[in-house]
Amino acid sequence: MSSTCVTEHPPRHGRSAATPVIVLALLLFPVLSGDHQGFEGDGLAMLFGMSQFDSLGRAGVYRYHWQPLSYELLSALYPLLDRPFSLAYVAQLFGGAALALLYLLLTRIFKGVAYARGLALALTLCLTELWVTTLYFNTTALALPFITAGLLLAHRADSSRRPAFTMVLAGMATGLGCLFRLDFLAMIPAALVLQAFWTSHNPIRRALLLIAGGILVALAFLAWQPDFIQEAAAILRLYGQGEHDVNLLYRLKIILFSMGPALVVLPLLWWACHQPGPGLLDKRQTRLWILLGLALLPTLAPLKNLYSGKYLIPFFLCLVVALAQALARAAQGRSRSQPQALMDSTLRTGVTFSLGILAGLLLFGIPAPSSLKQRPLTAWAESPLIVGTHDGARSAGAYLSFLKQIENFEVPQNSVLFYKQLAELVNGCQSDLTVVMSPVPRFGQNVWSWGWLPLYLTQSDWQLLEYDAGKEARLRHPVSGRQVRILSSDQRAAVKTPGVLDLGLIGNREDYAFWSAGLSWLHHPATQAICMRPASALPSSTATSAR
């Protein structure tokens, strides 16, 4: 049984233009507002791997087997673009497409309900993590349009001319999305249960057709890469072991900043749609909601050691769709028991307040305490509280100011800021240079961050000549012919040339304060002097320790 309301409303003036305008705005929003300089470390590692994929191969890039089709597609597109960070536009365009497709799916679920577009738009935007993830380069944004397209195709299967074929296509789209980012495998049980909400006509057959489409994609991929499952399982074990131990308070903070306005908007929309008194749930519906709740459990697995809201995207996506289903059914029941004018008035109030809250949080938010002391009036709009996560900064409202901070490169992780500024220093050197990486294993001897400096240099037209992660890399400037060598710390004693930037002087601490110390070392006059003078004028030992 479909959950959409049976009450139809006559077309309103200008309504026909609303959907294309909203869809276009959602599509372009990440491209026009997102980051193109570097936001968090995983993105830098993958951008480097994708831009150098031909020479590094699958084994030489960062966690290929967790996002294989992301690497394959973007490495194929890279020759068509002029810079590594141009690939960020692709991810943002995909992310915008996902938001637009999600909005279209929600409008279908709310079909026949008054103010369906407002309800759909409020649900699309109220969960902050869903749209923040589209603002910077990551493979979740690349996978999202395929996953949302799969859900949209499945929802419209009964109204298509070839419902079975449409369901297979939905399964293929879902399978492709999972190969862009394996996290989305966790939401497949929920996607299967949703089929029972969307049709009363043989939902098991629909679910089997969905599975068949996914299996077709999986078999084709495994025929191409037969060792894939073993390699992906090794990465999954790393996630399961927990690379970053976080406490309960940190996890709660991540959840709060990821949900954002949804904490207020979702109860408000439920009030607007819910019918007081006896509910509409029969035994079948009750069983389905219990089954859906159980099917969502795999998407909550990241809660065990949650250090980024991005890992909850599969859950958030399912949550939005499930809530739309519940709200549409509640509105349907309310329209049967109340006068239409009263129903419309209540819905209008709920939608208006929900969109008003979202609009208000664009302008105002919770300010950072230090800013509030200095500027008690303007801090609410200009200086929102920023919390750092493994996948970059998140804001407590004042989202326009947050978007401006992203544009001005004010909120990247300190590690990203360090390597960008290091690349600027290297790029300004007047002679050949050697960069010796830190001896701290976590920061100077891993595949993850070794490509960050080469990435920023290739963004400035340097050419990568050699690369062996954790050991050595060499780049050359195409105009001046200057070269820079990047060496592991155990090769420091063999370096005899005077132009050396030794990251070992930053210190040996292993927490994230390492990067703050690194920025201080980078800005020290002695460090800057290495690239201010010709090599012949450099003393044999320059730069001071940040210890």
DRENTORTI-851521 format. One line per field, with one value per residue (C-alpha): residue number from 1; z, x, y negated. Coordinates in steps of 0.5 Angstrom, whole numbers, always signed. Each point is the difference from the previous one (the first is absolute). Example, Ala and Ser with C-alpha at 12.3 -4.5 7.8 and 13.67 -1.06 7.14 Angstrom:
BEGIN
nr <- (1|2)
Z <- (+16|-2)
X <- (+25|+2)
Y <- (+9|-7)
//
This chain:
BEGIN
nr <- (1|2|3|4|5|6|7|8|9|10|11|12|13|14|15|16|17|18|19|20|21|22|23|24|25|26|27|28|29|30|31|32|33|34|35|36|37|38|39|40|41|42|43|44|45|46|47|48|49|50|51|52|53|54|55|56|57|58|59|60|61|62|63|64|65|66|67|68|69|70|71|72|73|74|75|76|77|78|79|80|81|82|83|84|85|86|87|88|89|90|91|92|93|94|95|96|97|98|99|100|101|102|103|104|105|106|107|108|109|110|111|112|113|114|115|116|117|118|119|120|121|122|123|124|125|126|127|128|129|130|131|132|133|134|135|136|137|138|139|140|141|142|143|144|145|146|147|148|149|150|151|152|153|154|155|156|157|158|159|160|161|162|163|164|165|166|167|168|169|170|171|172|173|174|175|176|177|178|179|180|181|182|183|184|185|186|187|188|189|190|191|192|193|194|195|196|197|198|199|200|201|202|203|204|205|206|207|208|209|210|211|212|213|214|215|216|217|218|219|220|221|222|223|224|225|226|227|228|229|230|231|232|233|234|235|236|237|238|239|240|241|242|243|244|245|246|247|248|249|250|251|252|253|254|255|256|257|258|259|260|261|262|263|264|265|266|267|268|269|270|271|272|273|274|275|276|277|278|279|280|281|282|283|284|285|286|287|288|289|290|291|292|293|294|295|296|297|298|299|300|301|302|303|304|305|306|307|308|309|310|311|312|313|314|315|316|317|318|319|320|321|322|323|324|325|326|327|328|329|330|331|332|333|334|335|336|337|338|339|340|341|342|343|344|345|346|347|348|349|350|351|352|353|354|355|356|357|358|359|360|361|362|363|364|365|366|367|368|369|370|371|372|373|374|375|376|377|378|379|380|381|382|383|384|385|386|387|388|389|390|391|392|393|394|395|396|397|398|399|400|401|402|403|404|405|406|407|408|409|410|411|412|413|414|415|416|417|418|419|420|421|422|423|424|425|426|427|428|429|430|431|432|433|434|435|436|437|438|439|440|441|442|443|444|445|446|447|448|449|450|451|452|453|454|455|456|457|458|459|460|461|462|463|464|465|466|467|468|469|470|471|472|473|474|475|476|477|478|479|480|481|482|483|484|485|486|487|488|489|490|491|492|493|494|495|496|497|498|499|500|501|502|503|504|505|506|507|508|509|510|511|512|513|514|515|516|517|518|519|520|521|522|523|524|525|526|527|528|529|530|531|532|533|534|535|536|537|538|539|540|541|542|543|544|545|546|547)
Z <- (+0|-2|+6|-4|+1|-4|+0|-6|+0|-6|-4|+3|-4|-1|+3|-7|+0|+8|-1|-6|+4|+6|-3|-4|+6|+4|-6|+0|+7|+2|-7|+2|+7|+2|+1|-6|+4|+5|+6|+3|+0|-3|-6|-1|+0|-5|-5|+0|-2|-5|-3|-1|+0|-7|+3|+7|-1|+4|+5|+1|+2|+6|+2|-8|+2|+5|-6|-7|-5|+3|-1|-7|-3|+3|-2|-7|+0|+3|-7|-2|+5|+2|+7|+6|+3|-6|+2|+6|-5|-2|+7|+2|-7|+2|+7|-2|-5|+6|+4|-6|-1|+8|-1|-6|+4|+6|-4|-3|+7|+2|-7|+2|+6|+1|+0|-3|-3|+7|+4|-5|+0|+8|+0|-5|+3|+8|+1|-1|-1|-7|-3|+4|-3|-7|+1|+0|-4|+3|-3|+4|-5|-6|+2|+3|-7|-2|+7|+0|-8|+2|+6|-5|-6|+5|+3|-7|-3|+1|-4|-6|-6|+2|+7|+1|-5|+4|+7|-3|-3|+8|+2|-5|+2|+7|-1|-4|+6|+5|-5|+0|+8|+4|+6|-4|+0|+8|-3|-5|+5|+2|-8|-1|+6|-3|-6|+5|+1|-7|-3|+3|-7|+2|+3|+1|-8|+0|+5|-3|-7|+4|+2|-7|-2|+5|-1|-8|+2|+5|-4|-6|+5|+3|-7|-1|+7|+3|+6|+2|+6|+3|+0|+2|+6|+2|+0|+4|+5|+1|+1|+5|+4|+1|-3|+5|+7|+2|+6|+1|+1|-7|-3|+2|-2|-7|+0|+2|-5|-6|+2|+1|-2|+0|+7|+0|-7|+0|+7|-3|-7|+4|+4|-6|-3|+6|+1|+8|+3|-3|-6|-7|+2|-2|+2|-7|+1|+7|-3|-5|+4|+5|-6|-3|+7|+0|-7|+2|+5|-4|-2|+7|+1|-1|+7|+3|-1|-4|-1|-6|-2|-7|+2|+2|-7|-2|+7|-1|-8|+3|+6|-5|-5|+6|+4|-7|+0|+7|-1|-7|+4|+6|-5|-3|+6|+3|-7|+1|+7|+0|-5|-6|+2|+7|-3|-5|+6|+4|-5|-3|+7|+1|-7|+1|+7|-3|-6|+5|+4|-5|-3|+7|+1|-7|+3|+8|+4|+7|+0|+2|+8|-2|-6|+5|+5|-5|-5|+4|-5|-7|+3|-1|-8|-1|+4|+1|+5|-4|+2|-3|-3|-3|-7|+1|+4|+1|+3|+5|-5|-3|-6|-5|+4|+0|-7|-1|+5|-5|-6|+4|+2|+8|+2|-3|+5|+2|-3|-7|+2|+1|-6|-4|+3|-1|-7|-1|+4|-5|-6|+2|+1|-5|-1|+1|+7|+4|+5|+5|+3|+7|+4|+4|-4|+1|-4|-4|-2|-3|-7|+2|+1|-4|-6|+2|-1|-7|-1|+2|-5|-6|+1|-1|-6|+3|-4|+4|-2|+5|+6|+5|+6|+7|-4|-5|-5|-5|-4|-5|-2|-7|-1|+4|+0|+8|+3|+7|+4|+5|+4|+6|+7|+0|-6|+3|+2|-7|-3|-1|-3|+4|-3|+5|+4|+5|+3|+6|+3|+1|+6|+1|+3|-2|+1|-5|+4|-5|-5|+4|+2|-8|-2|+5|-2|-7|+1|+4|-3|-1|-3|-5|-1|-4|-6|+1|-3|-5|+2|+0|+5|+5|+6|+1|+6|+0|+3|+8|+3|+2|+6)
X <- (+0|+3|+1|-2|-6|-6|-2|+1|+1|-1|+6|+3|+2|+8|+0|+2|+7|+1|+3|+5|+3|+1|+3|+5|+1|+2|+4|+4|+1|+6|+4|-1|+1|+5|+7|+5|+7|+0|-5|+2|+6|-4|-2|+7|+3|-6|+1|+8|-2|-5|+5|+6|-4|+3|+7|-2|-5|-5|+5|+3|-6|-4|-5|-2|-4|-5|-2|+3|-5|+1|+8|-2|-5|+4|+7|-3|-3|+7|+3|-6|+1|+6|+1|-1|-4|-5|-2|-4|-5|-2|-1|-4|-4|-2|-1|-5|-3|-1|-4|-4|-2|-2|-4|-4|-1|-3|-4|-3|-1|-4|-4|-7|+2|-1|+7|+4|+5|+1|+0|+5|+5|+0|+2|+5|+4|-2|+6|+6|+5|-4|+1|+7|+3|-1|+4|+7|+3|-2|-2|-6|-3|+2|-4|-6|-4|+1|-3|-6|-1|-1|-5|-4|+0|-3|-5|-3|+1|-8|-2|+5|-1|+5|+0|+4|+5|+0|+1|+6|+3|-1|+4|+6|+0|+0|+6|+4|-1|+3|+6|+1|+0|-1|-3|-7|+0|-3|-6|-2|-5|-3|-1|-3|-5|-2|-3|-6|-2|+0|-4|-5|+1|+5|+5|+4|+1|+2|+5|+3|+0|+4|+5|+1|+2|+5|+3|+0|+5|+4|+1|+2|+5|+3|+1|+4|+4|-1|+5|-5|-3|+6|+3|-6|-1|+7|-2|-7|+4|+4|-6|-3|+6|+0|+5|-2|-2|-6|-4|-7|+0|+3|-4|-6|+3|+0|-7|-2|+4|-2|-8|+0|-7|-3|+0|-6|-2|-2|-5|-3|-2|-2|-5|-2|-2|-2|-7|-1|-4|+0|+5|+0|+5|-4|+4|+3|+3|+2|+4|+3|+3|+3|+3|+3|+2|+4|+3|+3|+4|+6|+0|+1|+7|+4|-3|+5|+6|-3|+5|-4|-7|+1|+0|-7|-2|-3|-4|-2|-2|-5|-2|-3|-3|-4|-2|-3|-4|-2|-2|-4|-4|-1|-2|-5|-3|-1|-3|-6|-1|+0|-3|+5|+0|+3|+5|+3|+0|+4|+5|+1|+2|+5|+3|+1|+3|+4|+3|+0|+5|+4|+1|+1|+6|+3|+1|+1|+3|+3|+6|+7|+1|+6|-3|-6|+4|+3|-6|-6|-5|+3|+3|-7|+1|+7|+4|-4|+3|+4|+1|+6|-2|+4|-3|+1|-4|-7|-4|-5|-4|+1|+1|+1|+6|+3|-1|+4|+5|+1|+1|+5|+4|-1|-3|+5|+3|+7|+3|-3|+2|+7|+1|-3|+5|+6|-2|+0|+6|+4|-3|+3|+7|+5|+4|+0|-3|+0|-6|+1|-6|-2|+3|-7|-3|-7|+2|+6|+0|-7|-3|-6|+4|+6|-3|-3|+6|+1|-8|+1|+6|-3|-6|+5|+3|+6|+1|+0|+7|+0|-4|+1|-5|+4|+7|+1|-3|+2|-3|+2|-2|-2|+3|+5|+3|+0|+0|-3|+2|-4|+3|-2|+4|+4|+4|+1|+8|+1|-2|+6|-4|-1|-7|-4|-7|+1|-7|+3|+2|-8|+1|-2|-7|-6|-6|-3|+3|+6|-3|+0|+7|+1|-3|+4|+6|-2|-1|+7|+5|+5|-4|-3|+7|+2|-4|+1|+8|+3|+3|+7|-1|-4|+4|+1|-5|-6|-7|-2|-3|-7|+1)
Y <- (+0|-7|-5|-6|-4|+1|-7|-4|-7|-5|-3|-6|-6|+0|+8|+2|-4|+2|+7|-2|-6|+4|+6|-5|-3|+6|+3|-7|-1|+4|-2|-7|+0|+6|+0|+1|-1|+6|+1|+7|+5|+6|-5|-2|+7|+2|-6|+2|+7|-1|-6|+5|+7|+2|+0|+2|+6|+2|+3|-7|-4|-1|+5|+1|+6|-4|-4|+3|-3|-7|+1|+3|-5|-6|+2|+1|-7|-3|-1|-4|-5|-5|+1|+5|-4|-1|+7|-3|-3|+7|+3|-7|+1|+7|-2|-5|+5|+4|-6|-1|+7|+1|-6|+3|+7|-4|-4|+7|+3|-7|+0|-2|-3|-7|-4|+6|-4|-4|+7|+3|-6|+0|+7|-1|-5|+1|+5|-4|+6|+1|-6|-2|+7|-3|-6|+3|+6|+7|+6|+0|-6|+4|+6|-4|-1|+7|+2|-5|+2|+7|-2|-5|+6|+5|-5|-2|+8|+1|-6|+2|+4|+5|+1|+6|-3|-7|+4|+4|-7|-3|+6|-1|-8|+2|+5|-5|-5|+6|+0|-7|+0|+7|-3|+0|+8|-1|-4|+6|+4|-7|-1|+7|-1|-7|+4|+3|-8|-2|+6|+5|+4|+5|-4|+7|+0|-7|+1|+6|-4|-6|+6|+3|-7|-1|+7|-1|-6|+4|+5|-4|-4|+7|+3|-6|+0|+7|-2|-6|+3|+2|-7|-3|+4|-2|-7|+2|+3|-6|-4|+5|+0|-8|-4|-6|+1|-5|+0|-1|-7|-1|+5|-4|-7|+3|+2|-6|-4|+5|-1|-7|-3|+7|+0|-5|+0|+8|-1|-6|+3|+6|-4|-3|+6|+5|+2|-1|+6|+7|+1|+4|+5|+7|+7|+0|-7|+1|+6|-4|-6|+5|+4|-7|-2|+7|-1|-7|+3|+1|-7|-2|+5|-7|-2|+5|-5|-6|-5|-3|-1|+2|+7|-1|-2|+7|-1|-7|+1|+6|-4|-6|+5|+4|-6|-3|+7|-1|-7|+1|+5|-4|-6|+5|+2|-7|-2|+6|-3|-7|-6|-1|-7|+1|+6|-5|-6|+5|+3|-7|-2|+5|+0|-8|+1|+5|-4|-6|+4|+2|-7|-3|+5|-2|-7|+1|+6|+1|-4|+2|-2|-4|-4|-1|-4|-4|-2|+2|-3|+3|+6|+4|-1|-1|+5|+7|+5|+5|+7|+4|+7|+5|-2|-8|-5|-1|-6|-1|-4|-7|+4|-6|-2|+7|+1|-7|+3|+6|-4|-4|+6|-2|+7|+5|+6|-3|+6|-3|-7|+2|+4|-6|-5|+5|+0|-7|-1|+5|-3|-6|+3|-3|+6|+8|+2|+7|+1|+5|+3|+1|+6|+0|+7|-3|-7|+2|+7|+2|+1|-5|-7|+2|-3|-6|-5|+3|-1|-7|-1|+3|-5|-5|+3|+4|+7|+6|+4|+6|+2|+5|-1|+0|+0|-5|-5|-5|-5|-6|-6|-1|-7|-1|+7|+0|+7|+2|+6|+3|+5|+5|-3|+6|-3|-6|+1|+2|-7|-5|-6|-6|-1|+4|+0|+5|+1|+4|-6|-1|+5|+7|-1|+5|-4|-5|-6|+3|-4|-7|+1|+1|-6|-4|+3|-1|-8|+0|-5|+5|+5|-6|-2|+7|-2|-8|+1|+4|+6|-2|-5|+5|+2|+7|+1|-5|+0|+1|+6|-1|+5)
//
